[in-house]
Amino acid sequence: MAVFGRGDLGQRLLSLKSQLEEKRNSRSELQGEMKSLQKQLFEDFEVKTLEEAEALIAKTEKKLQKMEQEIREEIEAIERMLEDE
């Protein structure tokens, strides 16, 4: 077991206090960023929660896949028309 003098304990406590303050400040900054991102999500996409955002992403991806398939089919139809000429 390590033996600490009063000075060492005081220094350790001050160090821990400083680290704790840094973590609190960092946490506050991250919470502010999170609130800002949530506000932006609501303003841009009218979603309030992460779950709603994920659902919107999934829905949008399905739409995108459908549109890509439609474009491929239209390109193939145009290519067939050009071949027939």
Biotite code that builds the C-alpha atoms (Angstrom):
import biotite.structure as struc

atoms = struc.array([
    struc.Atom([0.000, 0.000, 0.000], chain_id="A", res_id=1, res_name="MET", atom_name="CA", element="C"),
    struc.Atom([1.398, 3.421, -0.926], chain_id="A", res_id=2, res_name="ALA", atom_name="CA", element="C"),
    struc.Atom([1.979, 5.974, 1.768], chain_id="A", res_id=3, res_name="VAL", atom_name="CA", element="C"),
    struc.Atom([1.090, 9.557, 0.896], chain_id="A", res_id=4, res_name="PHE", atom_name="CA", element="C"),
    struc.Atom([2.017, 12.669, 2.767], chain_id="A", res_id=5, res_name="GLY", atom_name="CA", element="C"),
    struc.Atom([-0.424, 15.466, 3.302], chain_id="A", res_id=6, res_name="ARG", atom_name="CA", element="C"),
    struc.Atom([1.092, 17.409, 0.406], chain_id="A", res_id=7, res_name="GLY", atom_name="CA", element="C"),
    struc.Atom([0.686, 14.445, -1.917], chain_id="A", res_id=8, res_name="ASP", atom_name="CA", element="C"),
    struc.Atom([-2.938, 13.950, -0.932], chain_id="A", res_id=9, res_name="LEU", atom_name="CA", element="C"),
    struc.Atom([-3.627, 17.642, -1.387], chain_id="A", res_id=10, res_name="GLY", atom_name="CA", element="C"),
    struc.Atom([-2.042, 17.585, -4.846], chain_id="A", res_id=11, res_name="GLN", atom_name="CA", element="C"),
    struc.Atom([-4.013, 14.488, -5.815], chain_id="A", res_id=12, res_name="ARG", atom_name="CA", element="C"),
    struc.Atom([-7.253, 16.072, -4.636], chain_id="A", res_id=13, res_name="LEU", atom_name="CA", element="C"),
    struc.Atom([-6.516, 19.264, -6.577], chain_id="A", res_id=14, res_name="LEU", atom_name="CA", element="C"),
    struc.Atom([-5.687, 17.214, -9.643], chain_id="A", res_id=15, res_name="SER", atom_name="CA", element="C"),
    struc.Atom([-8.913, 15.218, -9.324], chain_id="A", res_id=16, res_name="LEU", atom_name="CA", element="C"),
    struc.Atom([-10.888, 18.418, -8.832], chain_id="A", res_id=17, res_name="LYS", atom_name="CA", element="C"),
    struc.Atom([-9.339, 19.885, -11.974], chain_id="A", res_id=18, res_name="SER", atom_name="CA", element="C"),
    struc.Atom([-10.075, 16.735, -13.980], chain_id="A", res_id=19, res_name="GLN", atom_name="CA", element="C"),
    struc.Atom([-13.654, 16.723, -12.720], chain_id="A", res_id=20, res_name="LEU", atom_name="CA", element="C"),
    struc.Atom([-14.143, 20.349, -13.781], chain_id="A", res_id=21, res_name="GLU", atom_name="CA", element="C"),
    struc.Atom([-12.750, 19.561, -17.249], chain_id="A", res_id=22, res_name="GLU", atom_name="CA", element="C"),
    struc.Atom([-15.151, 16.626, -17.592], chain_id="A", res_id=23, res_name="LYS", atom_name="CA", element="C"),
    struc.Atom([-18.088, 18.782, -16.483], chain_id="A", res_id=24, res_name="ARG", atom_name="CA", element="C"),
    struc.Atom([-17.172, 21.469, -19.003], chain_id="A", res_id=25, res_name="ASN", atom_name="CA", element="C"),
    struc.Atom([-16.799, 18.893, -21.745], chain_id="A", res_id=26, res_name="SER", atom_name="CA", element="C"),
    struc.Atom([-20.149, 17.367, -20.834], chain_id="A", res_id=27, res_name="ARG", atom_name="CA", element="C"),
    struc.Atom([-21.838, 20.767, -20.942], chain_id="A", res_id=28, res_name="SER", atom_name="CA", element="C"),
    struc.Atom([-20.357, 21.475, -24.368], chain_id="A", res_id=29, res_name="GLU", atom_name="CA", element="C"),
    struc.Atom([-21.502, 18.103, -25.687], chain_id="A", res_id=30, res_name="LEU", atom_name="CA", element="C"),
    struc.Atom([-25.005, 18.617, -24.305], chain_id="A", res_id=31, res_name="GLN", atom_name="CA", element="C"),
    struc.Atom([-25.139, 22.000, -26.022], chain_id="A", res_id=32, res_name="GLY", atom_name="CA", element="C"),
    struc.Atom([-24.039, 20.465, -29.312], chain_id="A", res_id=33, res_name="GLU", atom_name="CA", element="C"),
    struc.Atom([-26.624, 17.712, -28.949], chain_id="A", res_id=34, res_name="MET", atom_name="CA", element="C"),
    struc.Atom([-29.416, 20.232, -28.352], chain_id="A", res_id=35, res_name="LYS", atom_name="CA", element="C"),
    struc.Atom([-28.276, 22.224, -31.366], chain_id="A", res_id=36, res_name="SER", atom_name="CA", element="C"),
    struc.Atom([-28.307, 19.112, -33.562], chain_id="A", res_id=37, res_name="LEU", atom_name="CA", element="C"),
    struc.Atom([-31.733, 18.117, -32.277], chain_id="A", res_id=38, res_name="GLN", atom_name="CA", element="C"),
    struc.Atom([-33.039, 21.588, -33.083], chain_id="A", res_id=39, res_name="LYS", atom_name="CA", element="C"),
    struc.Atom([-31.556, 21.397, -36.566], chain_id="A", res_id=40, res_name="GLN", atom_name="CA", element="C"),
    struc.Atom([-33.094, 17.952, -37.143], chain_id="A", res_id=41, res_name="LEU", atom_name="CA", element="C"),
    struc.Atom([-36.493, 19.301, -36.179], chain_id="A", res_id=42, res_name="PHE", atom_name="CA", element="C"),
    struc.Atom([-36.174, 22.451, -38.290], chain_id="A", res_id=43, res_name="GLU", atom_name="CA", element="C"),
    struc.Atom([-34.868, 20.619, -41.360], chain_id="A", res_id=44, res_name="ASP", atom_name="CA", element="C"),
    struc.Atom([-36.762, 17.325, -41.190], chain_id="A", res_id=45, res_name="PHE", atom_name="CA", element="C"),
    struc.Atom([-39.442, 17.753, -38.496], chain_id="A", res_id=46, res_name="GLU", atom_name="CA", element="C"),
    struc.Atom([-38.096, 14.863, -36.400], chain_id="A", res_id=47, res_name="VAL", atom_name="CA", element="C"),
    struc.Atom([-37.855, 15.127, -32.633], chain_id="A", res_id=48, res_name="LYS", atom_name="CA", element="C"),
    struc.Atom([-35.991, 11.974, -31.657], chain_id="A", res_id=49, res_name="THR", atom_name="CA", element="C"),
    struc.Atom([-33.160, 9.812, -32.881], chain_id="A", res_id=50, res_name="LEU", atom_name="CA", element="C"),
    struc.Atom([-35.645, 7.028, -33.535], chain_id="A", res_id=51, res_name="GLU", atom_name="CA", element="C"),
    struc.Atom([-37.712, 9.309, -35.775], chain_id="A", res_id=52, res_name="GLU", atom_name="CA", element="C"),
    struc.Atom([-34.550, 10.339, -37.627], chain_id="A", res_id=53, res_name="ALA", atom_name="CA", element="C"),
    struc.Atom([-33.557, 6.714, -38.167], chain_id="A", res_id=54, res_name="GLU", atom_name="CA", element="C"),
    struc.Atom([-37.039, 5.888, -39.450], chain_id="A", res_id=55, res_name="ALA", atom_name="CA", element="C"),
    struc.Atom([-36.876, 8.846, -41.833], chain_id="A", res_id=56, res_name="LEU", atom_name="CA", element="C"),
    struc.Atom([-33.491, 7.678, -43.113], chain_id="A", res_id=57, res_name="ILE", atom_name="CA", element="C"),
    struc.Atom([-34.818, 4.173, -43.743], chain_id="A", res_id=58, res_name="ALA", atom_name="CA", element="C"),
    struc.Atom([-37.884, 5.547, -45.546], chain_id="A", res_id=59, res_name="LYS", atom_name="CA", element="C"),
    struc.Atom([-35.750, 7.888, -47.645], chain_id="A", res_id=60, res_name="THR", atom_name="CA", element="C"),
    struc.Atom([-33.329, 5.097, -48.554], chain_id="A", res_id=61, res_name="GLU", atom_name="CA", element="C"),
    struc.Atom([-36.225, 2.944, -49.774], chain_id="A", res_id=62, res_name="LYS", atom_name="CA", element="C"),
    struc.Atom([-37.507, 5.828, -51.894], chain_id="A", res_id=63, res_name="LYS", atom_name="CA", element="C"),
    struc.Atom([-34.036, 6.361, -53.319], chain_id="A", res_id=64, res_name="LEU", atom_name="CA", element="C"),
    struc.Atom([-33.672, 2.673, -54.215], chain_id="A", res_id=65, res_name="GLN", atom_name="CA", element="C"),
    struc.Atom([-37.065, 2.716, -55.938], chain_id="A", res_id=66, res_name="LYS", atom_name="CA", element="C"),
    struc.Atom([-36.143, 5.836, -57.909], chain_id="A", res_id=67, res_name="MET", atom_name="CA", element="C"),
    struc.Atom([-32.792, 4.325, -58.924], chain_id="A", res_id=68, res_name="GLU", atom_name="CA", element="C"),
    struc.Atom([-34.562, 1.206, -60.182], chain_id="A", res_id=69, res_name="GLN", atom_name="CA", element="C"),
    struc.Atom([-37.050, 3.313, -62.154], chain_id="A", res_id=70, res_name="GLU", atom_name="CA", element="C"),
    struc.Atom([-34.202, 5.277, -63.740], chain_id="A", res_id=71, res_name="ILE", atom_name="CA", element="C"),
    struc.Atom([-32.399, 2.050, -64.699], chain_id="A", res_id=72, res_name="ARG", atom_name="CA", element="C"),
    struc.Atom([-35.570, 0.713, -66.290], chain_id="A", res_id=73, res_name="GLU", atom_name="CA", element="C"),
    struc.Atom([-36.111, 3.940, -68.229], chain_id="A", res_id=74, res_name="GLU", atom_name="CA", element="C"),
    struc.Atom([-32.504, 3.930, -69.451], chain_id="A", res_id=75, res_name="ILE", atom_name="CA", element="C"),
    struc.Atom([-32.895, 0.329, -70.603], chain_id="A", res_id=76, res_name="GLU", atom_name="CA", element="C"),
    struc.Atom([-36.118, 1.239, -72.428], chain_id="A", res_id=77, res_name="ALA", atom_name="CA", element="C"),
    struc.Atom([-34.388, 4.139, -74.181], chain_id="A", res_id=78, res_name="ILE", atom_name="CA", element="C"),
    struc.Atom([-31.473, 1.884, -75.155], chain_id="A", res_id=79, res_name="GLU", atom_name="CA", element="C"),
    struc.Atom([-33.894, -0.682, -76.611], chain_id="A", res_id=80, res_name="ARG", atom_name="CA", element="C"),
    struc.Atom([-35.643, 2.068, -78.576], chain_id="A", res_id=81, res_name="MET", atom_name="CA", element="C"),
    struc.Atom([-32.329, 3.255, -79.980], chain_id="A", res_id=82, res_name="LEU", atom_name="CA", element="C"),
    struc.Atom([-31.345, -0.276, -80.957], chain_id="A", res_id=83, res_name="GLU", atom_name="CA", element="C"),
    struc.Atom([-34.609, -0.703, -82.855], chain_id="A", res_id=84, res_name="ASP", atom_name="CA", element="C"),
    struc.Atom([-33.945, 2.351, -85.001], chain_id="A", res_id=85, res_name="GLU", atom_name="CA", element="C"),
])
